Amino acid sequence: MEVVGVRFRESGHVYYYTPGNDEYRYDDAVIVESQQAKMMARVAIAKVDIQQSDLPNEVLPILHKATEQEIQKNQQNQRDAQAAMLVGKRKIRAHELEMKLVGVEYTFDRSKMIFYFTADGRVDFRELVKDLAGEFRTRIELRQIGVRDEAKLLGGLGPCGRPLCCGTFLGDFIPVSIKMAKDQGLSLNPTKISGLCGRLMCCLKYENDEYEIAKKEMPDYGKEVQTPDGKGRVVGLNLLNRIVRVRLVGRETPVEYLASELEFTKGRPHKPKAKAGERS
């Protein structure tokens, strides 16, 4: 099925719509329907064929390419949403709610306003919704997001000095684990492997596949190996360069070898099962 991928934010998730009889190019502004409201989006993937089974049950069509007047209207919506942030924060203080407002968004047709917030737990914001609805005269939705989504929404600079990956090009968050940091030989100090959101940095995933491949081709730490100079035990690994540091029997100073020069077996030594009547 031929579809067009669009994003509602610069680094947001890609949603698919059918193009109909029109042609769309990358970064075209288009009007689409989402969650029973009209929204403006930008084309992220101009045209792609995807199996029907990989798409949602109902794929809506793009309504039309946005006109210059519609683009200007959307820009005004964004300015109004920024102004609404101040009102929203004031209302939250008035209701004495333990929540932090991090973003406000108008739908293109202004039929709904979405307030994004973070909180440590559940918040009873029913009275706040009524107050905001009376203030803005439109449907109000309060949406609680996590700390990673907050960082994506607000942006900033990462420990590397570059703009946050999640705020510039990562459409979806990728699973990251502490095991990835261990495999890459990184410091396990949380302050050194965590991003602005306080969670593990997304970039730990980027090289992880290469480290996984290298681990399969190389012996483990402490493993006994056969080198061109005799037997030894692994005391260091350079996974990316496939270099193994080995302490040879009878020598104090370790010697480095390419993994391809060594003979070793992966995993723990196999222990044969005891026969009937014998102790294991």
C-alpha positions as CSV (number, residue, x, y, z in Angstrom):
1,M,0.0,0.0,0.0
2,E,1.4,3.4,-1.0
3,V,1.4,5.8,1.9
4,V,3.0,9.1,3.0
5,G,4.7,9.5,6.4
6,V,4.2,12.7,8.3
7,R,5.4,14.2,11.6
8,F,3.5,16.7,13.8
9,R,6.8,17.8,15.4
10,E,10.3,18.0,14.0
11,S,11.5,14.9,15.7
12,G,8.1,13.3,16.4
13,H,6.8,9.8,15.6
14,V,6.0,9.2,11.9
15,Y,2.3,8.6,11.2
16,Y,1.1,7.2,7.8
17,Y,-1.6,8.6,5.6
18,T,-2.7,7.8,2.1
19,P,-1.8,10.4,-0.5
20,G,-4.9,10.0,-2.8
21,N,-4.2,11.4,-6.2
22,D,-1.9,14.2,-5.1
23,E,1.9,14.2,-5.0
24,Y,3.8,15.3,-1.9
25,R,7.4,16.2,-1.3
26,Y,9.6,16.0,1.8
27,D,8.8,18.8,4.3
28,D,5.6,19.8,2.6
29,A,3.1,21.2,5.1
30,V,-0.2,19.2,5.0
31,I,-3.5,19.2,6.8
32,V,-4.6,15.8,8.2
33,E,-7.1,14.5,10.7
34,S,-5.9,13.1,14.0
35,Q,-7.9,12.2,17.1
36,Q,-11.0,13.8,15.6
37,A,-9.4,17.1,15.0
38,K,-7.6,18.8,12.1
39,M,-3.8,19.1,12.5
40,M,-1.0,20.5,10.5
41,A,2.0,18.2,9.8
42,R,5.2,18.0,7.8
43,V,5.9,15.3,5.3
44,A,8.8,13.1,6.6
45,I,8.6,10.3,4.0
46,A,7.3,11.4,0.6
47,K,6.2,8.0,-0.6
48,V,6.7,4.4,0.5
49,D,5.1,1.1,0.0
50,I,4.2,-0.7,3.2
51,Q,2.4,-4.0,3.7
52,Q,-1.2,-3.5,4.8
53,S,-0.6,-5.8,7.8
54,D,2.1,-3.4,9.1
55,L,-0.3,-0.5,9.1
56,P,-3.1,0.5,11.4
57,N,-6.6,-0.9,10.6
58,E,-7.7,2.4,9.2
59,V,-5.3,4.7,7.3
60,L,-6.8,8.1,6.8
61,P,-6.1,10.2,3.7
62,I,-4.2,13.5,3.7
63,L,-6.8,16.2,3.4
64,H,-4.7,18.6,1.3
65,K,-1.5,20.5,1.1
66,A,-1.5,23.5,3.4
67,T,-1.9,26.9,1.8
68,E,0.2,29.9,2.8
69,Q,-2.7,31.3,4.8
70,E,-3.0,28.0,6.7
71,I,0.7,28.0,7.5
72,Q,0.3,31.5,8.9
73,K,-2.7,30.4,10.9
74,N,-0.7,27.5,12.4
75,Q,2.1,29.9,13.4
76,Q,-0.5,32.1,15.1
77,N,-1.8,29.0,16.9
78,Q,1.8,28.3,18.2
79,R,2.1,31.9,19.5
80,D,-1.2,31.6,21.2
81,A,-0.2,28.3,22.8
82,Q,3.0,29.9,24.2
83,A,0.8,32.6,25.8
84,A,-1.5,30.0,27.1
85,M,1.5,28.4,29.0
86,L,1.5,31.4,31.3
87,V,-2.2,31.2,32.0
88,G,-1.9,27.4,32.6
89,K,0.9,27.8,35.1
90,R,-1.0,30.5,36.9
91,K,-4.1,28.2,37.1
92,I,-2.0,25.3,38.4
93,R,-0.6,27.5,41.2
94,A,-4.1,28.7,42.0
95,H,-5.4,25.1,42.4
96,E,-2.2,24.1,44.3
97,L,-1.6,21.1,42.2
98,E,1.7,19.1,42.3
99,M,2.4,19.1,38.6
100,K,4.7,20.8,36.2
101,L,3.4,22.2,32.9
102,V,5.9,21.7,30.1
103,G,4.0,22.4,26.9
104,V,0.7,23.6,25.3
105,E,-0.5,22.7,21.8
106,Y,-3.5,23.9,19.8
107,T,-5.0,21.6,17.1
108,F,-5.1,23.4,13.7
109,D,-8.8,24.0,13.9
110,R,-8.6,25.1,17.5
111,S,-11.2,22.6,18.5
112,K,-8.9,21.3,21.3
113,M,-6.0,22.4,23.5
114,I,-3.5,19.9,24.8
115,F,-1.6,20.7,28.0
116,Y,1.4,18.4,28.6
117,F,2.6,18.0,32.2
118,T,4.8,15.9,34.4
119,A,4.1,14.8,37.9
120,D,5.4,12.3,40.5
121,G,2.1,10.6,40.8
122,R,-1.6,10.8,39.9
123,V,-3.1,14.3,39.9
124,D,-6.8,15.2,40.3
125,F,-7.0,17.9,37.7
126,R,-10.8,17.9,37.1
127,E,-11.4,21.4,38.5
128,L,-8.3,22.7,36.6
129,V,-9.8,21.4,33.3
130,K,-13.1,23.2,34.0
131,D,-11.2,26.4,34.8
132,L,-9.1,26.2,31.6
133,A,-12.2,25.4,29.5
134,G,-13.9,28.5,30.8
135,E,-10.8,30.5,30.1
136,F,-10.1,29.4,26.5
137,R,-13.6,28.4,25.4
138,T,-12.5,25.1,23.8
139,R,-12.1,21.4,24.6
140,I,-9.2,20.8,27.1
141,E,-7.0,17.7,27.3
142,L,-4.4,17.3,30.0
143,R,-1.8,14.7,29.1
144,Q,0.8,13.4,31.6
145,I,4.2,12.6,30.0
146,G,7.4,11.1,31.3
147,V,10.8,12.7,31.9
148,R,12.1,11.5,28.5
149,D,9.2,13.0,26.7
150,E,9.8,16.2,28.7
151,A,13.4,16.4,27.5
152,K,12.2,15.7,23.9
153,L,9.6,18.5,24.1
154,L,11.9,21.1,25.7
155,G,15.1,20.2,24.0
156,G,18.6,21.3,25.2
157,L,22.2,20.2,25.0
158,G,23.5,16.8,25.9
159,P,26.7,15.9,27.8
160,C,28.4,15.7,24.3
161,G,27.6,19.4,23.7
162,R,25.3,18.7,20.9
163,P,21.5,19.2,20.7
164,L,19.6,16.3,22.3
165,C,19.1,13.3,19.9
166,C,15.5,13.0,21.0
167,G,14.8,16.6,20.2
168,T,16.4,16.6,16.8
169,F,16.0,13.3,14.9
170,L,14.9,10.4,17.1
171,G,11.3,9.8,16.2
172,D,10.8,7.1,18.9
173,F,12.6,6.3,22.1
174,I,14.8,3.2,21.9
175,P,15.2,0.7,24.8
176,V,18.5,1.2,26.6
177,S,20.0,-0.9,29.4
178,I,22.9,-0.7,31.8
179,K,24.2,-3.9,30.1
180,M,25.0,-1.8,27.0
181,A,27.3,0.5,29.1
182,K,29.0,-2.5,30.6
183,D,29.6,-4.2,27.2
184,Q,31.1,-0.9,25.9
185,G,33.5,-0.6,28.9
186,L,32.0,2.7,30.0
187,S,32.0,4.0,33.6
188,L,28.8,2.9,35.4
189,N,28.7,6.3,37.3
190,P,25.1,7.4,36.7
191,T,26.1,11.0,36.1
192,K,28.3,10.0,33.2
193,I,25.9,7.7,31.3
194,S,22.7,9.6,31.9
195,G,21.1,12.3,29.8
196,L,19.3,15.5,30.8
197,C,16.2,13.5,31.5
198,G,18.1,11.5,34.2
199,R,17.7,8.2,32.2
200,L,20.4,6.3,30.4
201,M,21.6,8.1,27.3
202,C,19.9,7.0,24.0
203,C,23.3,7.0,22.3
204,L,24.4,3.9,24.2
205,K,22.3,2.0,21.7
206,Y,24.0,3.4,18.6
207,E,27.2,1.2,18.7
208,N,25.7,-1.6,20.7
209,D,25.1,-4.0,17.7
210,E,28.8,-3.8,16.8
211,Y,29.8,-4.6,20.4
212,E,27.4,-7.6,20.4
213,I,29.0,-8.9,17.2
214,A,32.5,-8.4,18.6
215,K,31.6,-10.2,21.9
216,K,30.6,-13.3,19.9
217,E,33.9,-13.3,18.0
218,M,36.1,-12.8,21.1
219,P,36.9,-14.7,24.4
220,D,35.4,-13.6,27.7
221,Y,37.4,-11.9,30.5
222,G,39.3,-14.5,32.6
223,K,39.0,-17.1,29.8
224,E,42.0,-19.4,29.2
225,V,43.2,-19.2,25.6
226,Q,45.9,-20.7,23.4
227,T,48.1,-18.0,21.8
228,P,51.0,-18.3,19.4
229,D,53.3,-18.0,22.4
230,G,51.6,-20.5,24.7
231,K,48.6,-20.6,27.0
232,G,47.4,-17.5,28.9
233,R,44.4,-15.9,30.5
234,V,42.4,-12.9,29.1
235,V,42.9,-9.8,31.2
236,G,41.6,-7.1,28.7
237,L,39.5,-6.7,25.6
238,N,39.4,-4.0,22.9
239,L,36.1,-5.0,21.3
240,L,36.0,-2.6,18.4
241,N,39.5,-3.4,17.3
242,R,39.2,-7.1,18.1
243,I,42.3,-7.0,20.3
244,V,42.7,-9.3,23.3
245,R,45.2,-8.7,26.1
246,V,46.5,-11.9,27.5
247,R,48.7,-12.7,30.5
248,L,50.8,-15.6,29.5
249,V,51.8,-18.4,31.9
250,G,55.1,-17.4,33.5
251,R,55.0,-13.8,32.3
252,E,54.0,-10.7,34.3
253,T,53.4,-8.3,31.4
254,P,50.3,-8.9,29.3
255,V,50.6,-9.3,25.6
256,E,48.1,-8.1,23.0
257,Y,46.8,-10.4,20.2
258,L,44.2,-10.2,17.5
259,A,41.2,-12.4,18.3
260,S,41.8,-14.3,15.1
261,E,45.2,-15.4,16.4
262,L,43.8,-17.2,19.4
263,E,42.2,-20.5,20.0
264,F,39.4,-20.5,22.6
265,T,35.9,-21.8,23.3
266,K,32.9,-19.6,24.1
267,G,30.8,-20.1,27.3
268,R,31.5,-22.2,30.3
269,P,33.2,-25.6,30.0
270,H,30.7,-28.4,29.5
271,K,30.2,-30.6,32.5
272,P,29.1,-34.1,31.5
273,K,26.1,-35.6,33.3
274,A,26.8,-38.3,35.9
275,K,25.8,-41.8,34.9
276,A,23.3,-43.8,37.0
277,G,24.9,-44.9,40.2
278,E,27.7,-42.3,40.1
279,R,28.0,-39.1,42.0
280,S,28.1,-35.9,40.0
